[in-house]
Amino acid sequence: MKIALLGGTGDMGEGLALRWSKSHEVIIGSREASKGAKAAADYLAKAKAFYGDSMAGSISGTSNPEAAAEAEIVVLTIPHEFAASTIMSIKDRLNPKQVLVSPVVPMIKIEKGMVYSPIIKDGRAISYAESLAQELQGIPVVAAYHAISAKKLANPATILNYDVPIAGDDPGAVELVTKLTKEIPNLRPVYVGPLRASLMIESLTPMIINAAIFSKIKDASIAFVQ
Ligand SMILES: NC(=O)c1ccc[n+]([C@@H]2O[C@H](COP(=O)([O-])OP(=O)(O)OC[C@H]3O[C@@H](n4cnc5c(N)ncnc54)[C@H](OP(=O)(O)O)[C@@H]3O)[C@@H](O)[C@H]2O)c1
C-alpha cells in the first residue's frame, strides 16, 4: 500500500514511516521536496538497520502535493495550526478513493498545562477531523493515532501496549486504518464510532500531556481496561 505522510519530516512522520515501511511504500511529504527526500533517506537507513532482510517496503520523499497525489492513504502529520491550510492547498491532488487520516490534535497552552480547542462552526464545537471532512467533501476521513507518543513510535524496538481509538464514517476506510494499526506490534485498534466521536478522541490528548506535566507520567497513552 502507498502511504503519504504529509509533513512527514516531523516527529509523528518519522515514527509512522519507521513502523509502516516494513511492509508498505511510505512517501514523506514536505513543504520542500529536498527536505522530504533527505528525511526519507535518513528514515530508510534506520528502517533497514532494524528490519534487515525482512523489510519489504520502502521510504521515499518529495513535496506534499506529490506525496498526496501518489498515495492510497494520506496521513496529515502536521501541527493543527497548519494542517488544514496545507491539505486545502493540495485538495485538487486528492480523490475520493483515497483515505485521509487525521491524528491532528487542536489544543492550546494555558497558564498551566494544555486544553483542547475544538473548531467552532455555526455555534457548535466540532473536531478537527470533522472540519476536514466538511471541507474535503467526498474524501473519507478517519481519526486515529492522537495519543501515540511519537518518540516511542520512532523506536521500532519499542512495543506499544496501547489502544488506538478510531472514528470514521466510511466502513472501508475504517477497516483499512484498523488493518494498518494492527501491523504495529501490540497496538490495538478500537473503533469508537462515527467521525462525530473524534471530538472525544482528540480531547483526550491534552489530558495525557497534562498528566506528564503535573504528575510526571511521561509518554503515556490510552488503554481500555476491563
Ligand atoms: N508528536 C506527538 O507525539 C504526536 C502524537 C499524536 C498526535 N500528534 C499530532 O500529529 C501531528 C504532527 O505532530 P508532530 O509532533 O509530528 O509535528 P512537528 O514535528 O512539529 O511538525 C511536523 C511537520 O509539519 C510541517 N510544518 C511545520 N510548520 C508548517 C507550516 N507552517 N506549514 C506547513 N507545514 C508545516 C513540517 O514539515 P516540513 O518543514 O517538511 O514541511 C514539520 O516537520 C500534529 O497534528 C499532532 O497534533 C503528535
The ligand as an SDF file (V2000), in Angstrom:
LIG
                    3D

 48 52  0  0  0  0  0  0  0  0999 V2000
    4.2870   14.4160   18.4760 N   0  0  0  0  0  0  0  0  0  0  0  0
    3.4580   13.5390   19.0070 C   0  0  0  0  0  0  0  0  0  0  0  0
    3.8170   12.7830   19.9600 O   0  0  0  0  0  0  0  0  0  0  0  0
    2.0470   13.4010   18.4830 C   0  0  0  0  0  0  0  0  0  0  0  0
    1.2520   12.3620   18.9650 C   0  0  0  0  0  0  0  0  0  0  0  0
   -0.0360   12.2080   18.4640 C   0  0  0  0  0  0  0  0  0  0  0  0
   -0.5280   13.0890   17.5000 C   0  0  0  0  0  0  0  0  0  0  0  0
    0.2640   14.1120   17.0550 N   0  0  0  0  0  0  0  0  0  0  0  0
   -0.2800   15.0160   16.0140 C   0  0  0  0  0  0  0  0  0  0  0  0
    0.4560   14.7480   14.8340 O   0  0  0  0  0  0  0  0  0  0  0  0
    0.6550   15.9590   14.1000 C   0  0  0  0  0  0  0  0  0  0  0  0
    2.1510   16.1150   13.8270 C   0  0  0  0  0  0  0  0  0  0  0  0
    2.8230   16.2550   15.0590 O   0  0  0  0  0  0  0  0  0  0  0  0
    4.4200   16.3340   15.0830 P   0  0  0  0  0  0  0  0  0  0  0  0
    4.8250   16.3650   16.5040 O   0  0  0  0  0  0  0  0  0  0  0  0
    4.9760   15.2980   14.1750 O   0  0  0  0  0  0  0  0  0  0  0  0
    4.6530   17.7780   14.4230 O   0  0  0  0  0  0  0  0  0  0  0  0
    6.0400   18.5200   14.1410 P   0  0  0  0  0  0  0  0  0  0  0  0
    7.1590   17.5520   14.2420 O   0  0  0  0  0  0  0  0  0  0  0  0
    6.0850   19.7410   14.9860 O   0  0  0  0  0  0  0  0  0  0  0  0
    5.8360   19.0190   12.6310 O   0  0  0  0  0  0  0  0  0  0  0  0
    5.6130   18.1180   11.5660 C   0  0  0  0  0  0  0  0  0  0  0  0
    5.8930   18.8060   10.2500 C   0  0  0  0  0  0  0  0  0  0  0  0
    4.9410   19.8420    9.9860 O   0  0  0  0  0  0  0  0  0  0  0  0
    5.4760   20.6430    8.9520 C   0  0  0  0  0  0  0  0  0  0  0  0
    5.1830   22.0600    9.1840 N   0  0  0  0  0  0  0  0  0  0  0  0
    5.6790   22.8530   10.1780 C   0  0  0  0  0  0  0  0  0  0  0  0
    5.2440   24.1190   10.0340 N   0  0  0  0  0  0  0  0  0  0  0  0
    4.4540   24.1190    8.9290 C   0  0  0  0  0  0  0  0  0  0  0  0
    3.7310   25.1410    8.2440 C   0  0  0  0  0  0  0  0  0  0  0  0
    3.7390   26.4170    8.6440 N   0  0  0  0  0  0  0  0  0  0  0  0
    3.0270   24.7800    7.1350 N   0  0  0  0  0  0  0  0  0  0  0  0
    3.0300   23.5090    6.6860 C   0  0  0  0  0  0  0  0  0  0  0  0
    3.7180   22.5040    7.2770 N   0  0  0  0  0  0  0  0  0  0  0  0
    4.4200   22.8090    8.3830 C   0  0  0  0  0  0  0  0  0  0  0  0
    6.9980   20.4290    8.9470 C   0  0  0  0  0  0  0  0  0  0  0  0
    7.3520   19.7460    7.7410 O   0  0  0  0  0  0  0  0  0  0  0  0
    8.1700   20.4600    6.5450 P   0  0  0  0  0  0  0  0  0  0  0  0
    9.0300   21.5350    7.1550 O   0  0  0  0  0  0  0  0  0  0  0  0
    8.9770   19.3420    6.0000 O   0  0  0  0  0  0  0  0  0  0  0  0
    7.1440   20.9660    5.6010 O   0  0  0  0  0  0  0  0  0  0  0  0
    7.2140   19.5350   10.1570 C   0  0  0  0  0  0  0  0  0  0  0  0
    8.2950   18.6490   10.0200 O   0  0  0  0  0  0  0  0  0  0  0  0
    0.0690   17.0910   14.9550 C   0  0  0  0  0  0  0  0  0  0  0  0
   -1.1630   17.4880   14.4080 O   0  0  0  0  0  0  0  0  0  0  0  0
   -0.0930   16.4900   16.3380 C   0  0  0  0  0  0  0  0  0  0  0  0
   -1.2240   17.0120   16.9930 O   0  0  0  0  0  0  0  0  0  0  0  0
    1.5380   14.2730   17.5150 C   0  0  0  0  0  0  0  0  0  0  0  0
  1  2  1  0
  2  3  2  0
  2  4  1  0
  4  5  1  0
  4 48  2  0
  5  6  2  0
  6  7  1  0
  7  8  2  0
  8  9  1  0
  8 48  1  0
  9 10  1  0
  9 46  1  0
 10 11  1  0
 11 12  1  0
 11 44  1  0
 12 13  1  0
 13 14  1  0
 14 15  2  0
 14 16  1  0
 14 17  1  0
 17 18  1  0
 18 19  2  0
 18 20  1  0
 18 21  1  0
 21 22  1  0
 22 23  1  0
 23 24  1  0
 23 42  1  0
 24 25  1  0
 25 26  1  0
 25 36  1  0
 26 27  1  0
 26 35  1  0
 27 28  2  0
 28 29  1  0
 29 30  1  0
 29 35  2  0
 30 31  1  0
 30 32  2  0
 32 33  1  0
 33 34  2  0
 34 35  1  0
 36 37  1  0
 36 42  1  0
 37 38  1  0
 38 39  2  0
 38 40  1  0
 38 41  1  0
 42 43  1  0
 44 45  1  0
 44 46  1  0
 46 47  1  0
M  CHG  2   8   1  16  -1
M  END
$$$$
